[in-house]
């Protein structure tokens, strides 16, 4: 079982396929919205008791990893012309 499948789940029959925390109907984006608004993790957990602290931490780690991979892929596929050896000067 992957980290993603233990933390976040997407099912067309649950909120139209919106990624939610496993075992809940709480969208993962809701956590990000709370944090973006300046609320603490404890406030989010108080408002959504069906989500565990472990799930939220794992979801944030997953989001961080996904963001890193996205940036890494973008950087590795867009090499500036001055660094490429196949460009004639």
PDB file of N, CA, C and O in Angstrom:
ATOM      1  N   UNK A   1       0.852  -1.175   0.000  1.00  0.00           N
ATOM      2  CA  UNK A   1       0.000   0.000   0.000  1.00  0.00           C
ATOM      3  C   UNK A   1       0.899   1.240   0.000  1.00  0.00           C
ATOM      4  O   UNK A   1       1.814   1.341   0.817  1.00  0.00           O
ATOM      5  N   UNK A   2       0.643   2.180  -0.910  1.00  0.00           N
ATOM      6  CA  UNK A   2       1.466   3.378  -1.001  1.00  0.00           C
ATOM      7  C   UNK A   2       1.018   4.420   0.012  1.00  0.00           C
ATOM      8  O   UNK A   2      -0.092   4.361   0.541  1.00  0.00           O
ATOM      9  N   UNK A   3       1.908   5.381   0.271  1.00  0.00           N
ATOM     10  CA  UNK A   3       1.565   6.467   1.190  1.00  0.00           C
ATOM     11  C   UNK A   3       0.319   7.192   0.717  1.00  0.00           C
ATOM     12  O   UNK A   3      -0.547   7.533   1.522  1.00  0.00           O
ATOM     13  N   UNK A   4       0.224   7.431  -0.588  1.00  0.00           N
ATOM     14  CA  UNK A   4      -0.928   8.136  -1.131  1.00  0.00           C
ATOM     15  C   UNK A   4      -2.219   7.402  -0.812  1.00  0.00           C
ATOM     16  O   UNK A   4      -3.191   8.026  -0.388  1.00  0.00           O
ATOM     17  N   UNK A   5      -2.248   6.102  -1.005  1.00  0.00           N
ATOM     18  CA  UNK A   5      -3.486   5.357  -0.795  1.00  0.00           C
ATOM     19  C   UNK A   5      -3.860   5.255   0.680  1.00  0.00           C
ATOM     20  O   UNK A   5      -5.019   4.985   0.995  1.00  0.00           O
ATOM     21  N   UNK A   6      -2.917   5.461   1.588  1.00  0.00           N
ATOM     22  CA  UNK A   6      -3.223   5.434   3.019  1.00  0.00           C
ATOM     23  C   UNK A   6      -3.688   6.784   3.534  1.00  0.00           C
ATOM     24  O   UNK A   6      -4.282   6.870   4.610  1.00  0.00           O
ATOM     25  N   UNK A   7      -3.423   7.839   2.774  1.00  0.00           N
ATOM     26  CA  UNK A   7      -3.708   9.190   3.246  1.00  0.00           C
ATOM     27  C   UNK A   7      -4.843   9.836   2.469  1.00  0.00           C
ATOM     28  O   UNK A   7      -5.776  10.388   3.053  1.00  0.00           O
ATOM     29  N   UNK A   8      -4.755   9.762   1.167  1.00  0.00           N
ATOM     30  CA  UNK A   8      -5.711  10.450   0.296  1.00  0.00           C
ATOM     31  C   UNK A   8      -6.345   9.438  -0.641  1.00  0.00           C
ATOM     32  O   UNK A   8      -5.694   8.511  -1.122  1.00  0.00           O
ATOM     33  N   UNK A   9      -7.630   9.638  -0.887  1.00  0.00           N
ATOM     34  CA  UNK A   9      -8.383   8.716  -1.736  1.00  0.00           C
ATOM     35  C   UNK A   9      -9.267   9.531  -2.668  1.00  0.00           C
ATOM     36  O   UNK A   9      -9.820  10.556  -2.270  1.00  0.00           O
ATOM     37  N   UNK A  10      -9.396   9.079  -3.891  1.00  0.00           N
ATOM     38  CA  UNK A  10     -10.289   9.723  -4.851  1.00  0.00           C
ATOM     39  C   UNK A  10     -11.231   8.671  -5.414  1.00  0.00           C
ATOM     40  O   UNK A  10     -10.798   7.662  -5.971  1.00  0.00           O
ATOM     41  N   UNK A  11     -12.525   8.924  -5.261  1.00  0.00           N
ATOM     42  CA  UNK A  11     -13.552   7.993  -5.721  1.00  0.00           C
ATOM     43  C   UNK A  11     -14.657   8.816  -6.365  1.00  0.00           C
ATOM     44  O   UNK A  11     -15.158   9.757  -5.749  1.00  0.00           O
ATOM     45  N   UNK A  12     -15.045   8.484  -7.584  1.00  0.00           N
ATOM     46  CA  UNK A  12     -16.098   9.261  -8.253  1.00  0.00           C
ATOM     47  C   UNK A  12     -17.406   9.330  -7.461  1.00  0.00           C
ATOM     48  O   UNK A  12     -18.199  10.253  -7.646  1.00  0.00           O
ATOM     49  N   UNK A  13     -17.625   8.356  -6.584  1.00  0.00           N
ATOM     50  CA  UNK A  13     -18.853   8.353  -5.783  1.00  0.00           C
ATOM     51  C   UNK A  13     -18.747   9.183  -4.505  1.00  0.00           C
ATOM     52  O   UNK A  13     -19.738   9.358  -3.795  1.00  0.00           O
ATOM     53  N   UNK A  14     -17.551   9.695  -4.210  1.00  0.00           N
ATOM     54  CA  UNK A  14     -17.360  10.535  -3.021  1.00  0.00           C
ATOM     55  C   UNK A  14     -16.948  11.928  -3.478  1.00  0.00           C
ATOM     56  O   UNK A  14     -15.846  12.130  -3.988  1.00  0.00           O
ATOM     57  N   UNK A  15     -17.837  12.867  -3.291  1.00  0.00           N
ATOM     58  CA  UNK A  15     -17.597  14.265  -3.668  1.00  0.00           C
ATOM     59  C   UNK A  15     -17.131  14.398  -5.116  1.00  0.00           C
ATOM     60  O   UNK A  15     -16.293  15.243  -5.430  1.00  0.00           O
ATOM     61  N   UNK A  16     -17.672  13.570  -5.983  1.00  0.00           N
ATOM     62  CA  UNK A  16     -17.357  13.658  -7.406  1.00  0.00           C
ATOM     63  C   UNK A  16     -15.910  13.370  -7.758  1.00  0.00           C
ATOM     64  O   UNK A  16     -15.428  13.818  -8.798  1.00  0.00           O
ATOM     65  N   UNK A  17     -15.210  12.633  -6.913  1.00  0.00           N
ATOM     66  CA  UNK A  17     -13.825  12.283  -7.193  1.00  0.00           C
ATOM     67  C   UNK A  17     -12.803  13.227  -6.596  1.00  0.00           C
ATOM     68  O   UNK A  17     -11.604  13.061  -6.818  1.00  0.00           O
ATOM     69  N   UNK A  18     -13.256  14.215  -5.843  1.00  0.00           N
ATOM     70  CA  UNK A  18     -12.326  15.120  -5.162  1.00  0.00           C
ATOM     71  C   UNK A  18     -11.464  14.324  -4.193  1.00  0.00           C
ATOM     72  O   UNK A  18     -11.996  13.524  -3.422  1.00  0.00           O
ATOM     73  N   UNK A  19     -10.143  14.521  -4.210  1.00  0.00           N
ATOM     74  CA  UNK A  19      -9.293  13.794  -3.257  1.00  0.00           C
ATOM     75  C   UNK A  19      -9.664  14.134  -1.809  1.00  0.00           C
ATOM     76  O   UNK A  19      -9.691  15.301  -1.418  1.00  0.00           O
ATOM     77  N   UNK A  20      -9.947  13.096  -1.030  1.00  0.00           N
ATOM     78  CA  UNK A  20     -10.333  13.263   0.372  1.00  0.00           C
ATOM     79  C   UNK A  20      -9.397  12.441   1.250  1.00  0.00           C
ATOM     80  O   UNK A  20      -8.725  11.527   0.773  1.00  0.00           O
ATOM     81  N   UNK A  21      -9.362  12.773   2.527  1.00  0.00           N
ATOM     82  CA  UNK A  21      -8.611  11.955   3.481  1.00  0.00           C
ATOM     83  C   UNK A  21      -9.300  10.601   3.584  1.00  0.00           C
ATOM     84  O   UNK A  21     -10.525  10.526   3.669  1.00  0.00           O
ATOM     85  N   UNK A  22      -8.513   9.537   3.577  1.00  0.00           N
ATOM     86  CA  UNK A  22      -9.047   8.179   3.638  1.00  0.00           C
ATOM     87  C   UNK A  22      -9.941   8.025   4.866  1.00  0.00           C
ATOM     88  O   UNK A  22      -9.585   8.442   5.968  1.00  0.00           O
ATOM     89  N   UNK A  23     -11.102   7.422   4.654  1.00  0.00           N
ATOM     90  CA  UNK A  23     -12.044   7.174   5.739  1.00  0.00           C
ATOM     91  C   UNK A  23     -12.906   8.364   6.106  1.00  0.00           C
ATOM     92  O   UNK A  23     -13.652   8.326   7.084  1.00  0.00           O
ATOM     93  N   UNK A  24     -12.800   9.442   5.302  1.00  0.00           N
ATOM     94  CA  UNK A  24     -13.575  10.659   5.578  1.00  0.00           C
ATOM     95  C   UNK A  24     -14.183  11.185   4.287  1.00  0.00           C
ATOM     96  O   UNK A  24     -13.980  10.626   3.209  1.00  0.00           O
ATOM     97  N   UNK A  25     -14.926  12.260   4.422  1.00  0.00           N
ATOM     98  CA  UNK A  25     -15.406  13.011   3.267  1.00  0.00           C
ATOM     99  C   UNK A  25     -14.796  14.414   3.297  1.00  0.00           C
ATOM    100  O   UNK A  25     -15.367  15.361   2.756  1.00  0.00           O
ATOM    101  N   UNK A  26     -13.643  14.533   3.927  1.00  0.00           N
ATOM    102  CA  UNK A  26     -12.961  15.823   4.064  1.00  0.00           C
ATOM    103  C   UNK A  26     -11.942  15.969   2.934  1.00  0.00           C
ATOM    104  O   UNK A  26     -10.970  15.215   2.875  1.00  0.00           O
ATOM    105  N   UNK A  27     -12.158  16.936   2.034  1.00  0.00           N
ATOM    106  CA  UNK A  27     -11.208  17.136   0.945  1.00  0.00           C
ATOM    107  C   UNK A  27      -9.832  17.579   1.454  1.00  0.00           C
ATOM    108  O   UNK A  27      -9.727  18.378   2.385  1.00  0.00           O
ATOM    109  N   UNK A  28      -8.798  17.052   0.834  1.00  0.00           N
ATOM    110  CA  UNK A  28      -7.442  17.430   1.219  1.00  0.00           C
ATOM    111  C   UNK A  28      -7.212  18.923   1.016  1.00  0.00           C
ATOM    112  O   UNK A  28      -6.487  19.554   1.785  1.00  0.00           O
ATOM    113  N   UNK A  29      -7.823  19.479  -0.010  1.00  0.00           N
ATOM    114  CA  UNK A  29      -7.643  20.903  -0.292  1.00  0.00           C
ATOM    115  C   UNK A  29      -8.131  21.760   0.875  1.00  0.00           C
ATOM    116  O   UNK A  29      -7.661  22.883   1.059  1.00  0.00           O
ATOM    117  N   UNK A  30      -9.063  21.239   1.657  1.00  0.00           N
ATOM    118  CA  UNK A  30      -9.564  21.978   2.814  1.00  0.00           C
ATOM    119  C   UNK A  30      -8.439  22.226   3.814  1.00  0.00           C
ATOM    120  O   UNK A  30      -8.349  23.310   4.391  1.00  0.00           O
ATOM    121  N   UNK A  31      -7.590  21.237   4.021  1.00  0.00           N
ATOM    122  CA  UNK A  31      -6.433  21.419   4.898  1.00  0.00           C
ATOM    123  C   UNK A  31      -5.550  22.547   4.373  1.00  0.00           C
ATOM    124  O   UNK A  31      -5.144  23.431   5.128  1.00  0.00           O
ATOM    125  N   UNK A  32      -5.258  22.512   3.089  1.00  0.00           N
ATOM    126  CA  UNK A  32      -4.408  23.554   2.509  1.00  0.00           C
ATOM    127  C   UNK A  32      -5.065  24.929   2.605  1.00  0.00           C
ATOM    128  O   UNK A  32      -4.388  25.928   2.846  1.00  0.00           O
ATOM    129  N   UNK A  33      -6.374  24.978   2.419  1.00  0.00           N
ATOM    130  CA  UNK A  33      -7.104  26.250   2.553  1.00  0.00           C
ATOM    131  C   UNK A  33      -6.992  26.801   3.972  1.00  0.00           C
ATOM    132  O   UNK A  33      -6.776  27.998   4.159  1.00  0.00           O
ATOM    133  N   UNK A  34      -7.138  25.940   4.961  1.00  0.00           N
ATOM    134  CA  UNK A  34      -7.026  26.374   6.363  1.00  0.00           C
ATOM    135  C   UNK A  34      -5.632  26.944   6.631  1.00  0.00           C
ATOM    136  O   UNK A  34      -5.487  28.023   7.206  1.00  0.00           O
ATOM    137  N   UNK A  35      -4.618  26.204   6.206  1.00  0.00           N
ATOM    138  CA  UNK A  35      -3.253  26.647   6.463  1.00  0.00           C
ATOM    139  C   UNK A  35      -2.937  27.936   5.708  1.00  0.00           C
ATOM    140  O   UNK A  35      -2.263  28.821   6.235  1.00  0.00           O
ATOM    141  N   UNK A  36      -3.419  28.038   4.491  1.00  0.00           N
ATOM    142  CA  UNK A  36      -3.208  29.247   3.695  1.00  0.00           C
ATOM    143  C   UNK A  36      -3.875  30.458   4.342  1.00  0.00           C
ATOM    144  O   UNK A  36      -3.374  31.578   4.241  1.00  0.00           O
ATOM    145  N   UNK A  37      -5.001  30.229   5.003  1.00  0.00           N
ATOM    146  CA  UNK A  37      -5.719  31.313   5.675  1.00  0.00           C
ATOM    147  C   UNK A  37      -5.067  31.703   7.000  1.00  0.00           C
ATOM    148  O   UNK A  37      -5.489  32.662   7.645  1.00  0.00           O
ATOM    149  N   UNK A  38      -4.029  30.950   7.406  1.00  0.00           N
ATOM    150  CA  UNK A  38      -3.329  31.274   8.645  1.00  0.00           C
ATOM    151  C   UNK A  38      -3.794  30.493   9.856  1.00  0.00           C
ATOM    152  O   UNK A  38      -3.325  30.728  10.969  1.00  0.00           O
ATOM    153  N   UNK A  39      -4.723  29.557   9.643  1.00  0.00           N
ATOM    154  CA  UNK A  39      -5.182  28.726  10.753  1.00  0.00           C
ATOM    155  C   UNK A  39      -4.131  27.673  11.077  1.00  0.00           C
ATOM    156  O   UNK A  39      -3.373  27.253  10.203  1.00  0.00           O
ATOM    157  N   UNK A  40      -4.092  27.256  12.316  1.00  0.00           N
ATOM    158  CA  UNK A  40      -3.136  26.227  12.728  1.00  0.00           C
ATOM    159  C   UNK A  40      -3.678  24.844  12.384  1.00  0.00           C
ATOM    160  O   UNK A  40      -4.861  24.673  12.090  1.00  0.00           O
ATOM    161  N   UNK A  41      -2.797  23.883  12.430  1.00  0.00           N
ATOM    162  CA  UNK A  41      -3.191  22.495  12.218  1.00  0.00           C
ATOM    163  C   UNK A  41      -4.194  22.064  13.280  1.00  0.00           C
ATOM    164  O   UNK A  41      -5.121  21.308  12.989  1.00  0.00           O
ATOM    165  N   UNK A  42      -4.012  22.543  14.516  1.00  0.00           N
ATOM    166  CA  UNK A  42      -4.947  22.193  15.591  1.00  0.00           C
ATOM    167  C   UNK A  42      -6.354  22.704  15.312  1.00  0.00           C
ATOM    168  O   UNK A  42      -7.328  22.022  15.629  1.00  0.00           O
ATOM    169  N   UNK A  43      -6.480  23.890  14.725  1.00  0.00           N
ATOM    170  CA  UNK A  43      -7.802  24.423  14.382  1.00  0.00           C
ATOM    171  C   UNK A  43      -8.464  23.512  13.350  1.00  0.00           C
ATOM    172  O   UNK A  43      -9.635  23.156  13.484  1.00  0.00           O
ATOM    173  N   UNK A  44      -7.703  23.139  12.318  1.00  0.00           N
ATOM    174  CA  UNK A  44      -8.243  22.236  11.303  1.00  0.00           C
ATOM    175  C   UNK A  44      -8.710  20.931  11.949  1.00  0.00           C
ATOM    176  O   UNK A  44      -9.819  20.467  11.685  1.00  0.00           O
ATOM    177  N   UNK A  45      -7.869  20.345  12.788  1.00  0.00           N
ATOM    178  CA  UNK A  45      -8.213  19.076  13.426  1.00  0.00           C
ATOM    179  C   UNK A  45      -9.426  19.204  14.345  1.00  0.00           C
ATOM    180  O   UNK A  45     -10.224  18.273  14.446  1.00  0.00           O
ATOM    181  N   UNK A  46      -9.572  20.344  15.014  1.00  0.00           N
ATOM    182  CA  UNK A  46     -10.753  20.571  15.847  1.00  0.00           C
ATOM    183  C   UNK A  46     -12.020  20.627  14.999  1.00  0.00           C
ATOM    184  O   UNK A  46     -13.074  20.143  15.411  1.00  0.00           O
ATOM    185  N   UNK A  47     -11.909  21.219  13.815  1.00  0.00           N
ATOM    186  CA  UNK A  47     -13.073  21.359  12.936  1.00  0.00           C
ATOM    187  C   UNK A  47     -13.399  20.066  12.181  1.00  0.00           C
ATOM    188  O   UNK A  47     -14.535  19.854  11.756  1.00  0.00           O
ATOM    189  N   UNK A  48     -12.397  19.213  12.022  1.00  0.00           N
ATOM    190  CA  UNK A  48     -12.588  17.963  11.278  1.00  0.00           C
ATOM    191  C   UNK A  48     -12.021  16.791  12.088  1.00  0.00           C
ATOM    192  O   UNK A  48     -10.957  16.267  11.757  1.00  0.00           O
ATOM    193  N   UNK A  49     -12.722  16.382  13.136  1.00  0.00           N
ATOM    194  CA  UNK A  49     -12.211  15.337  14.030  1.00  0.00           C
ATOM    195  C   UNK A  49     -12.071  13.963  13.374  1.00  0.00           C
ATOM    196  O   UNK A  49     -11.422  13.083  13.938  1.00  0.00           O
ATOM    197  N   UNK A  50     -12.657  13.763  12.213  1.00  0.00           N
ATOM    198  CA  UNK A  50     -12.506  12.469  11.535  1.00  0.00           C
ATOM    199  C   UNK A  50     -11.138  12.329  10.868  1.00  0.00           C
ATOM    200  O   UNK A  50     -10.757  11.234  10.455  1.00  0.00           O
ATOM    201  N   UNK A  51     -10.398  13.439  10.763  1.00  0.00           N
ATOM    202  CA  UNK A  51      -9.050  13.407  10.183  1.00  0.00           C
ATOM    203  C   UNK A  51      -8.047  13.366  11.335  1.00  0.00           C
ATOM    204  O   UNK A  51      -8.170  14.119  12.301  1.00  0.00           O
ATOM    205  N   UNK A  52      -7.057  12.484  11.227  1.00  0.00           N
ATOM    206  CA  UNK A  52      -6.062  12.377  12.291  1.00  0.00           C
ATOM    207  C   UNK A  52      -4.868  13.292  12.019  1.00  0.00           C
ATOM    208  O   UNK A  52      -4.616  13.699  10.884  1.00  0.00           O
ATOM    209  N   UNK A  53      -4.155  13.596  13.076  1.00  0.00           N
ATOM    210  CA  UNK A  53      -2.930  14.404  12.945  1.00  0.00           C
ATOM    211  C   UNK A  53      -1.940  13.689  12.021  1.00  0.00           C
ATOM    212  O   UNK A  53      -1.284  14.328  11.198  1.00  0.00           O
ATOM    213  N   UNK A  54      -1.836  12.381  12.156  1.00  0.00           N
ATOM    214  CA  UNK A  54      -0.915  11.610  11.319  1.00  0.00           C
ATOM    215  C   UNK A  54      -1.281  11.732   9.845  1.00  0.00           C
ATOM    216  O   UNK A  54      -0.402  11.848   8.991  1.00  0.00           O
ATOM    217  N   UNK A  55      -2.586  11.706   9.546  1.00  0.00           N
ATOM    218  CA  UNK A  55      -3.021  11.866   8.155  1.00  0.00           C
ATOM    219  C   UNK A  55      -2.634  13.241   7.614  1.00  0.00           C
ATOM    220  O   UNK A  55      -2.162  13.361   6.483  1.00  0.00           O
ATOM    221  N   UNK A  56      -2.837  14.272   8.428  1.00  0.00           N
ATOM    222  CA  UNK A  56      -2.536  15.621   7.935  1.00  0.00           C
ATOM    223  C   UNK A  56      -1.040  15.798   7.695  1.00  0.00           C
ATOM    224  O   UNK A  56      -0.637  16.392   6.695  1.00  0.00           O
ATOM    225  N   UNK A  57      -0.229  15.294   8.592  1.00  0.00           N
ATOM    226  CA  UNK A  57       1.226  15.413   8.429  1.00  0.00           C
ATOM    227  C   UNK A  57       1.670  14.633   7.193  1.00  0.00           C
ATOM    228  O   UNK A  57       2.479  15.124   6.406  1.00  0.00           O
ATOM    229  N   UNK A  58       1.150  13.432   7.025  1.00  0.00           N
ATOM    230  CA  UNK A  58       1.504  12.632   5.846  1.00  0.00           C
ATOM    231  C   UNK A  58       1.043  13.325   4.561  1.00  0.00           C
ATOM    232  O   UNK A  58       1.751  13.298   3.554  1.00  0.00           O
ATOM    233  N   UNK A  59      -0.133  13.941   4.593  1.00  0.00           N
ATOM    234  CA  UNK A  59      -0.642  14.643   3.415  1.00  0.00           C
ATOM    235  C   UNK A  59       0.241  15.838   3.077  1.00  0.00           C
ATOM    236  O   UNK A  59       0.507  16.096   1.903  1.00  0.00           O
ATOM    237  N   UNK A  60       0.694  16.562   4.083  1.00  0.00           N
ATOM    238  CA  UNK A  60       1.574  17.700   3.838  1.00  0.00           C
ATOM    239  C   UNK A  60       2.925  17.242   3.298  1.00  0.00           C
ATOM    240  O   UNK A  60       3.491  17.880   2.411  1.00  0.00           O
ATOM    241  N   UNK A  61       3.435  16.147   3.831  1.00  0.00           N
ATOM    242  CA  UNK A  61       4.692  15.600   3.321  1.00  0.00           C
ATOM    243  C   UNK A  61       4.531  15.151   1.866  1.00  0.00           C
ATOM    244  O   UNK A  61       5.424  15.349   1.042  1.00  0.00           O
ATOM    245  N   UNK A  62       3.400  14.554   1.570  1.00  0.00           N
ATOM    246  CA  UNK A  62       3.117  14.122   0.208  1.00  0.00           C
ATOM    247  C   UNK A  62       3.028  15.328  -0.734  1.00  0.00           C
ATOM    248  O   UNK A  62       3.595  15.309  -1.827  1.00  0.00           O
ATOM    249  N   UNK A  63       2.323  16.362  -0.312  1.00  0.00           N
ATOM    250  CA  UNK A  63       2.203  17.565  -1.130  1.00  0.00           C
ATOM    251  C   UNK A  63       3.566  18.207  -1.361  1.00  0.00           C
ATOM    252  O   UNK A  63       3.855  18.680  -2.459  1.00  0.00           O
ATOM    253  N   UNK A  64       4.398  18.223  -0.332  1.00  0.00           N
ATOM    254  CA  UNK A  64       5.739  18.781  -0.458  1.00  0.00           C
ATOM    255  C   UNK A  64       6.556  17.979  -1.463  1.00  0.00           C
ATOM    256  O   UNK A  64       7.235  18.547  -2.318  1.00  0.00           O
ATOM    257  N   UNK A  65       6.484  16.658  -1.354  1.00  0.00           N
ATOM    258  CA  UNK A  65       7.223  15.796  -2.275  1.00  0.00           C
ATOM    259  C   UNK A  65       6.739  15.984  -3.709  1.00  0.00           C
ATOM    260  O   UNK A  65       7.548  16.052  -4.634  1.00  0.00           O
ATOM    261  N   UNK A  66       5.441  16.066  -3.894  1.00  0.00           N
ATOM    262  CA  UNK A  66       4.888  16.243  -5.237  1.00  0.00           C
ATOM    263  C   UNK A  66       5.323  17.583  -5.820  1.00  0.00           C
ATOM    264  O   UNK A  66       5.631  17.670  -7.009  1.00  0.00           O
ATOM    265  N   UNK A  67       5.351  18.618  -4.999  1.00  0.00           N
ATOM    266  CA  UNK A  67       5.789  19.935  -5.464  1.00  0.00           C
ATOM    267  C   UNK A  67       7.256  19.890  -5.850  1.00  0.00           C
ATOM    268  O   UNK A  67       7.639  20.446  -6.879  1.00  0.00           O
ATOM    269  N   UNK A  68       8.082  19.240  -5.044  1.00  0.00           N
ATOM    270  CA  UNK A  68       9.504  19.111  -5.346  1.00  0.00           C
ATOM    271  C   UNK A  68       9.703  18.388  -6.668  1.00  0.00           C
ATOM    272  O   UNK A  68      10.492  18.829  -7.504  1.00  0.00           O
ATOM    273  N   UNK A  69       9.000  17.285  -6.863  1.00  0.00           N
ATOM    274  CA  UNK A  69       9.140  16.517  -8.093  1.00  0.00           C
ATOM    275  C   UNK A  69       8.715  17.327  -9.304  1.00  0.00           C
ATOM    276  O   UNK A  69       9.336  17.240 -10.364  1.00  0.00           O
ATOM    277  N   UNK A  70       7.665  18.110  -9.152  1.00  0.00           N
ATOM    278  CA  UNK A  70       7.182  18.950 -10.256  1.00  0.00           C
ATOM    279  C   UNK A  70       8.243  19.988 -10.632  1.00  0.00           C
ATOM    280  O   UNK A  70       8.531  20.180 -11.813  1.00  0.00           O
ATOM    281  N   UNK A  71       8.817  20.650  -9.644  1.00  0.00           N
ATOM    282  CA  UNK A  71       9.859  21.645  -9.893  1.00  0.00           C
ATOM    283  C   UNK A  71      11.091  20.978 -10.484  1.00  0.00           C
ATOM    284  O   UNK A  71      11.681  21.501 -11.428  1.00  0.00           O
ATOM    285  N   UNK A  72      11.486  19.833  -9.944  1.00  0.00           N
ATOM    286  CA  UNK A  72      12.665  19.125 -10.435  1.00  0.00           C
ATOM    287  C   UNK A  72      12.478  18.729 -11.901  1.00  0.00           C
ATOM    288  O   UNK A  72      13.379  18.923 -12.716  1.00  0.00           O
ATOM    289  N   UNK A  73      11.322  18.180 -12.233  1.00  0.00           N
ATOM    290  CA  UNK A  73      11.053  17.771 -13.621  1.00  0.00           C
ATOM    291  C   UNK A  73      11.089  18.971 -14.558  1.00  0.00           C
ATOM    292  O   UNK A  73      11.637  18.892 -15.658  1.00  0.00           O
ATOM    293  N   UNK A  74      10.506  20.077 -14.120  1.00  0.00           N
ATOM    294  CA  UNK A  74      10.473  21.274 -14.959  1.00  0.00           C
ATOM    295  C   UNK A  74      11.894  21.773 -15.206  1.00  0.00           C
ATOM    296  O   UNK A  74      12.235  22.143 -16.329  1.00  0.00           O
ATOM    297  N   UNK A  75      12.712  21.785 -14.178  1.00  0.00           N
ATOM    298  CA  UNK A  75      14.093  22.256 -14.322  1.00  0.00           C
ATOM    299  C   UNK A  75      14.919  21.330 -15.195  1.00  0.00           C
ATOM    300  O   UNK A  75      15.771  21.793 -15.955  1.00  0.00           O
ATOM    301  N   UNK A  76      14.683  20.037 -15.100  1.00  0.00           N
ATOM    302  CA  UNK A  76      15.494  19.098 -15.870  1.00  0.00           C
ATOM    303  C   UNK A  76      15.091  19.056 -17.341  1.00  0.00           C
ATOM    304  O   UNK A  76      15.858  18.567 -18.171  1.00  0.00           O
ATOM    305  N   UNK A  77      13.915  19.552 -17.679  1.00  0.00           N
ATOM    306  CA  UNK A  77      13.478  19.536 -19.077  1.00  0.00           C
ATOM    307  C   UNK A  77      13.628  20.888 -19.756  1.00  0.00           C
ATOM    308  O   UNK A  77      13.445  20.984 -20.970  1.00  0.00           O
ATOM    309  N   UNK A  78      13.953  21.927 -19.014  1.00  0.00           N
ATOM    310  CA  UNK A  78      14.110  23.254 -19.609  1.00  0.00           C
ATOM    311  C   UNK A  78      15.514  23.762 -19.339  1.00  0.00           C
ATOM    312  O   UNK A  78      15.738  24.576 -18.444  1.00  0.00           O
ATOM    313  N   UNK A  79      16.447  23.272 -20.125  1.00  0.00           N
ATOM    314  CA  UNK A  79      17.839  23.672 -19.978  1.00  0.00           C
ATOM    315  C   UNK A  79      18.064  24.953 -20.772  1.00  0.00           C
ATOM    316  O   UNK A  79      17.718  25.001 -21.952  1.00  0.00           O
ATOM    317  N   UNK A  80      18.630  25.989 -20.165  1.00  0.00           N
ATOM    318  CA  UNK A  80      18.899  27.227 -20.902  1.00  0.00           C
ATOM    319  C   UNK A  80      19.844  26.972 -22.069  1.00  0.00           C
ATOM    320  O   UNK A  80      20.724  26.116 -21.977  1.00  0.00           O
ATOM    321  N   UNK A  81      19.673  27.702 -23.159  1.00  0.00           N
ATOM    322  CA  UNK A  81      20.467  27.514 -24.371  1.00  0.00           C
ATOM    323  C   UNK A  81      21.960  27.641 -24.103  1.00  0.00           C
ATOM    324  O   UNK A  81      22.751  26.917 -24.708  1.00  0.00           O
ATOM    325  N   UNK A  82      22.365  28.539 -23.214  1.00  0.00           N
ATOM    326  CA  UNK A  82      23.801  28.742 -22.973  1.00  0.00           C
ATOM    327  C   UNK A  82      24.455  27.517 -22.328  1.00  0.00           C
ATOM    328  O   UNK A  82      25.676  27.368 -22.383  1.00  0.00           O
ATOM    329  N   UNK A  83      23.645  26.633 -21.714  1.00  0.00           N
ATOM    330  CA  UNK A  83      24.198  25.444 -21.072  1.00  0.00           C
ATOM    331  C   UNK A  83      24.134  24.221 -21.982  1.00  0.00           C
ATOM    332  O   UNK A  83      24.673  23.168 -21.639  1.00  0.00           O
ATOM    333  N   UNK A  84      23.494  24.344 -23.116  1.00  0.00           N
ATOM    334  CA  UNK A  84      23.342  23.201 -24.001  1.00  0.00           C
ATOM    335  C   UNK A  84      24.505  23.128 -24.975  1.00  0.00           C
ATOM    336  O   UNK A  84      24.939  24.153 -25.500  1.00  0.00           O
ATOM    337  N   UNK A  85      25.005  21.950 -25.219  1.00  0.00           N
ATOM    338  CA  UNK A  85      26.146  21.793 -26.114  1.00  0.00           C
ATOM    339  C   UNK A  85      25.726  21.696 -27.567  1.00  0.00           C
ATOM    340  O   UNK A  85      26.569  21.779 -28.460  1.00  0.00           O
ATOM    341  N   UNK A  86      24.422  21.520 -27.823  1.00  0.00           N
ATOM    342  CA  UNK A  86      23.974  21.354 -29.204  1.00  0.00           C
ATOM    343  C   UNK A  86      23.561  22.675 -29.863  1.00  0.00           C
ATOM    344  O   UNK A  86      23.027  22.673 -30.972  1.00  0.00           O
ATOM    345  N   UNK A  87      23.802  23.783 -29.196  1.00  0.00           N
ATOM    346  CA  UNK A  87      23.433  25.091 -29.741  1.00  0.00           C
ATOM    347  C   UNK A  87      24.684  25.763 -30.295  1.00  0.00           C
ATOM    348  O   UNK A  87      25.692  25.902 -29.602  1.00  0.00           O
ATOM    349  N   UNK A  88      24.600  26.171 -31.540  1.00  0.00           N
ATOM    350  CA  UNK A  88      25.747  26.869 -32.163  1.00  0.00           C
ATOM    351  C   UNK A  88      25.748  28.325 -31.725  1.00  0.00           C
ATOM    352  O   UNK A  88      24.699  28.968 -31.711  1.00  0.00           O
ATOM    353  N   UNK A  89      26.911  28.851 -31.368  1.00  0.00           N
ATOM    354  CA  UNK A  89      27.034  30.243 -30.950  1.00  0.00           C
ATOM    355  C   UNK A  89      27.599  31.076 -32.069  1.00  0.00           C
ATOM    356  O   UNK A  89      27.778  32.283 -31.910  1.00  0.00           O
TER     357      UNK A  89
END
